[in-house]
Amino acid sequence: MTAEELKKLRGYYFSLVGQKELFDRHPTPYIHPSPVGILQGEIESLKTDFPGLIPEFNLNQFYERLGGGDRYNCLGIRAFLASTVGKLKAVIDASESQAIFQEQDFKFVGDPEIRKILVRDYVEIQRALVSNCWKSVIILAGSAIEAILLDLLERDPTKAKASTKAPKEPDLKKWDLADLIKVSVDLKSVTDGVEKLSDPIREYRNLIHPGNEIRRKLKFDAGEARIAFEVLGIVCRDLS
């Protein structure tokens, strides 16, 4: 299953979980057609996108006509939803554990221990991206970019500190990510696209601490997370 398919399946899963809660809270054994029709539409879409994944949903088996009105057996629909939601959860869990993500060897990184961590985190970032864990993506991507650029600039610290974009701080390890990016771009080690797209990751360290996140009113969503991963990709491409 591709990352896009997994994302779509997760959408159906959470939709059906929400509808299951609605049916579970219904106070009587029977329910009017309106919510059942909405459920049927979602089930039909799911069957179209993922044929054969869930059991057949036959409305006729839940239909009962009482007192001159159309009604559906709520207990039967609850049982169907419980089974379907459980099935989707199992498929999602299995797909996430078996998902094949892009690998990056980071051969351009000099420190072998840092390289090993980056290889591990690169896969972790993709898992977080697929799981919509935006904060995790930004923190891990920002950390990876910082480690890569610091490793790069420390190979010739004199040249790095001579850059017109270099801060006054003589210790490169104390430079923040924005400084590392600016100097790397100035030295033409990476393309200027890294700097142009770097806003979502510049304060990634502050996201680690909830207090900073609140005080600085830091915001992040899917857009910021995808940009962070894209910037990491650009850095890897430029240095490979």
N, C-alpha and C positions, 0 to 999 in steps of 0.2 A: 504494500500500500504506500502510495506516495505521500509526501508531507501535506500536499494540498487536499488529497482525499481524506487523510486522517483528520485534518482541520475541519472539513465538511462533516465528517461522521461525528466528531465531537459536538458540532452545532446541533445535529439531530438528537444526540444523546441528551444534551442539556434541555432542549425543547421538550422532549418526552418526559424527562424528570419533572419539569415544571407542570406539565399536563397531568402527570401521575399524582402530584401533590393536590391538584384541583379535584380530581376524582376521589382521592383518599379522604378529602375533607367534606365531600358531599354528604349531607345529613341523612338522606333516604336511600333505599335500595335501587331506586329508579331515577333516571336523569333525562332531561329534555334533549331534543335532537341537536340544538345549536352547538354545544361544546363537543358533542360526538362528531359532528360534521367537520369541525376544525381539526380534531384528532385524525379523522379519516384522510383529510387533505395532506397532513404532515406524513402520515404513514405511506400514502401513495407516492409522495415525493421521495421519501426514503427508499421505497422499493424500486423506483425508477433509477435513482443514482447508485443503489447498491442491491441489485437484483439477487434474490435468493438468500439474503442475509438474515431476514426475520420471518417468523411464521405468517401465514396468510391471515389477514384481518377481514373477517366476514361479518359485516354489520347485521346480517339477517339472523345470525345465531344469538345476538344480544337484544333483538327487537321484541317488544311486547306492546300490545295495544290494550290500554286500560282506561276505562271510563270515557271512551270516545276520543282519546288523545294518543299521540305517538309517544312512546317511552322506550328507553333502553336500560337494560339490566346493568346497573353500575358495578355490581360485584364481579360480573364476568369481565367487564372492561378493565377493572382494577387488576384482575389476575393476568390478563393479556399484557398490560403495561408493565407489571412487575417482571414477567418473563422476558419481555422485549428489552427493557432497560438493563436487566442483568446480562442479557446476551450482548448488547452493544458495549457495555462496560468491559466484558471479557475480551471482546474483539479489539477494543481500543487499547487495553492494557497489553495484550499480546503484540499488537502492531507497534506500540511505542517501545517495547523491549527489544523488538526485532528490527526496528527501523534502520535502514542503511543511510548513514549520513556521510557527507563529503569529508574526506580526511585531508589534513595538511601536515606535511612533515617538518616544516619550520627549519629546514637545513641552513637557512641564512642566519639563524641565531647561533652565536658563538658558544654560549654557556650551555653545556649538555643538560644540566639539571633544569634550567629554565625551559629549554626546548621540550623536555619530557612533560613538564607541567602544561605548556602551551598546547601540545598535541592532545592531552587529556581534556583541557578546557575548551578547545575548539569544538569537540564533539558535544560537550556539555552545553555550550552556547546554543547549538542547533537544537538540542533536546528542549531547552528552555524556550526557544523561539516557537517550536511546534506546539508546546504546551501553553503558549500565551503568557509566559512568565517574564514580562517585559523588564521589570527591575533587575532580575537575575541576568538577563541578556546584556543590559547596559553596564552593570558592574563588572561582569566577566569580560566583556569586550573591551571596556576601558582599561581594565587591568592588563589584558593581553597586549593592547596597543602600547601602553606605557612600558611594559617589560621589553617589548621588541625594540622600541625607539631608544630606550636607555642603553640596551645592549649594543645597538648600532653606534650611538654617539660616544660611548665609552671606549670605543676602539681608537678614537683620536680625540680625546677630550680637549686638547689645545685648539684644534680646529673648531670644535663645537663652541667653545667659550669665546672664540674670536668672531663668531657670527654677530651681525648687527642686531639680530633678534634674541640674542642670549641675555638672560637676566644677570643681575650683579652677583647672585649667589654662585660661589666658585665650585661647590659640590654638586655635580650633576644629579646625584641621587636625591637631592632636595628640590630639584626642579619639578614643577607640576606638569601635568599632561599637556596643557596649552603651550608651555615653553618648549617642551620636547617636540611637539608638532611644528611649531613655528620655526625652530632651528633646523629641523630635518627638512622642511620645505625650502628654507633659505639656502641650505647646502645642496639642494636638489637631490637629496637621497630618496625622497618620496615626492609624488606629484602634488600640486596645490589643491587637488580635489580633497585630499585628506583634511586640510585646514578649513576649506569651505564647508565641509559637511560635519565638522567636529563639534558643533555646539551641543548636541544632545549628550555627549560623553565627557565634556570638560569637567563637570562636577560629579563624576561618577563616584569619587571617594566619599562625597557627602551623603550619597544615598545609602551608604552602609549604616549610618547612624540615624535612627528615626527622628531624634531631636533636630539634627541638621535639616532633614527633609521637611520638617514642620516649619522651622524658623526661616529657611530660605524659600519656602513655598515651591519646592521642586516638583515639577510635573513630568510624567512620563507615560507613554502609551505605546501602541503598536508601531506608530510612525517613528518615534525616537529609537525604539529597539531595533527596527529594521535598518535604520540609518547607521546605528552603532555597528551592527554586523557588516554592513556594506563598507564602512570605513576600515574595519579590520581586514576585509577582503582586498581593498585597494592597497593597504600597506603590504600585505603578503604578496600581492601581484607585483608591486613596485620593487620589492626586495628579492624576489625569487630569480 
